[in-house]
Amino acid sequence: MNLGMNEDGKETYFFDTYAFFEVIGGNPKYKKYSNCNILTTIFNLAELNYNLKKDMPKEKADNYTSDYYGFIVEVGLENVKKAMDLKIKNKDLSIPDAIGYIVAKRYNVKFLTGDIGFKNFDNVEFVAK
């Protein structure tokens, strides 16, 4: 499946948790991604919600998480297996982001991140802080 460019003319990116934080935080380097199509997984939203709750009131964190819920895509068993193979080789990657990277490849969209662990991976749109 290829969702790289939708009929609406907007590019589609897989947002890892890092990307969500940069967009929410207003990082100007991520401004161009605020109007693109987004894919993510429930695992990335769980990681996002958990980390937001460390720094802001529960209700605000839950609202951000709810705002992105409509962008989740299904994660299959084969995705999980491939992601755990990737994580075994790259121990510093989070489990949600390893799964997300594999899912992004499945949908043939770029994996948007600033996570240094993904800097030299193919299929990554790497945007540092």
C-alpha positions, 0 to 999 in steps of 0.5 A, spaced: 500 500 500 502 506 498 499 512 501 505 517 500 501 522 496 494 522 497 489 525 492 488 531 496 495 533 494 498 533 501 504 528 503 503 523 508 508 521 514 508 516 519 509 520 526 513 517 531 512 520 538 518 524 537 515 528 531 508 529 535 512 532 541 516 537 536 509 539 533 506 540 540 511 544 542 511 548 536 518 547 533 519 551 527 523 545 524 516 541 524 511 547 522 511 544 515 508 537 517 503 540 521 498 540 515 500 533 512 497 527 512 499 523 518 499 515 520 501 513 527 500 507 531 496 506 538 503 504 541 505 511 539 499 514 542 500 510 548 508 513 549 505 520 547 500 520 552 504 517 558 510 522 557 505 528 556 502 526 563 509 527 566 509 535 564 502 537 563 495 536 567 492 529 565 486 533 561 491 536 557 495 530 555 488 526 554 486 532 549 492 531 545 492 524 545 485 524 543 486 529 537 491 524 534 487 518 535 483 518 528 490 517 525 492 510 527 493 504 523 492 497 524 499 493 527 499 486 525 503 480 528 508 480 522 509 488 523 510 486 531 515 480 529 519 485 524 519 490 529 522 486 534 527 483 530 529 491 528 529 492 536 534 486 537 539 490 532 538 497 535 537 496 542 536 504 543 530 504 539 523 504 543 518 499 542 513 503 539 518 507 534 520 500 532 513 498 530 512 505 527 518 504 523 516 497 520 508 500 519 511 506 515 515 502 511 508 497 510 504 503 508 510 506 503 510 513 507 516 516 510 517 515 518 518 522 521 523 523 527 528 527 530 530 521 534 538 520 533 537 512 533 534 513 526 538 518 523 541 513 518 535 509 516 532 509 509 525 511 509 526 516 514 525 524 514 530 526 519 529 533 522 533 534 528 531 539 534 
